[in-house]
């Protein structure tokens, strides 16, 4: 039996890195602010994937619990940040009616 | 034998954070007037605690505080060395000034009731960031700082403030996520998060290299180093002035401070060759580009914000200088110079933003062209701006002079003389935008009957006090350098020749 080129953990970590890149692409390309907030969430989910994979980095051993604690803390931080971003977005929408940031609008009052 | 005061000093790293973090929810629950009083009391206690902490570190070396008594690697440690102690003391001095100023600036305006809890949270999170010795805990601190800072930028509720806040939020969270990704990779490569433990694992694995680069990219975004500075000027200029001062003086230094710690914990130049040079080149570009942009601004606060973009550049010049150093002492001097620059810039820049705030209150606008005759109509603000400008230019005897002197001496004695060029050129470029403004302040006003508003005494005098402090830190800065020296030597032990 041959060892596979990529272990299950590697596939997990690579999928996480791919999600991070998809999120980053969305953050830079999509003008709609809700898309940008979702893109940030996809980025953080990608990182959580990687961290969970890191917990199993030594094959055959019991998973390292510390990364799990990091992911749990990270989820709490992301949920709070998302809630805050959505509240800010809602306020921008009620004040200006816009859902995208224009390129010049915020330089002068 | 340990005396009572030693036992107390060991608790100070927790106390300096707890005072502010516990005052914040109290200020949230209190009435507007109560919140102001809570913030003022907390600010005074913080100054005493931070001063005591700095004195203890100066007397007996770094203080390690194990949160909950767990200890690294499973628990999270606070480790306050000379560099942390200086930053915490700096935050307490600038923080107290801003608290007193804000009490006068916001008065009983109801829109700004939530300024107090948010500001105390931001300040407390920054102190935690300067103390923490755990790479993941630093991520949490970064996010706490980000969310409270963004909320403060948007607090006025105008269209400009809200959009600047959103732009800042998106850039800052993306930066934090890059940092977190980097930390995950570093953990995968080393299995530790504690920075002291990281510095003992010599690893050159590609995983660690990618991790370090990702983390530094994230921190560079959050520090607004050119070319990723787009979010800083609108956020810093559109926030109410006390908040602009906090952002430029302290918040950008938070992410820089983590970059500094991480680079040296991992011997950045050896782990990722070329990274120190890259950071230095971006810093040099920032010095030039920020100054040029500052010169062409129409509004005073935008000018001051672009000046921050330029001054951030100086901080990053320390990385190639440490890399080029031919002795351990030179490497340590470069680190001390960078932190000393952060200190003098924080004092001068908060003076400038608070003076710009006083101008806004007095005239209702900050269009530079319409501020002729400011030396007569708002003399304290004009003088504060001028004195802070001296430190920005790096003229003796200001704090800015000391840090540039140290940079240039390291550059010349290590043979990497070309790094002296951006440092010296930056002073000349700063002169162009500072003198442009001063010349207008000195001109006689076109119309004598401009509508002038009354300014609260705190708003008048605090900027001047901070500006004088930025000058005095150059003359009386030896204790600060004495505190930085041993910590800088210890920090660069792994990278020095």
Interface residues (C-beta under 8 A of the other chain):
Chain A: X20 X24 X27 X33 X36 X40 X43 X44 X47 X50 X51 X54 X57 X64 X66 X67 X70 X73 X74 X77 X80 X81 X84 X85 X88 X89 X91 X92 X95 X96 X101 X102 X105 X106 X107 X108 X109
Chain B: X74 X136 X139 X140 X143 X146 X147 X150 X151 X154 X157 X158 X159 X160 X162 X163 X164 X165 X166 X167 X169 X170 X173 X174 X177 X180 X181 X184 X185 X187 X188 X191 X193 X233 X234 X238 X299 X302
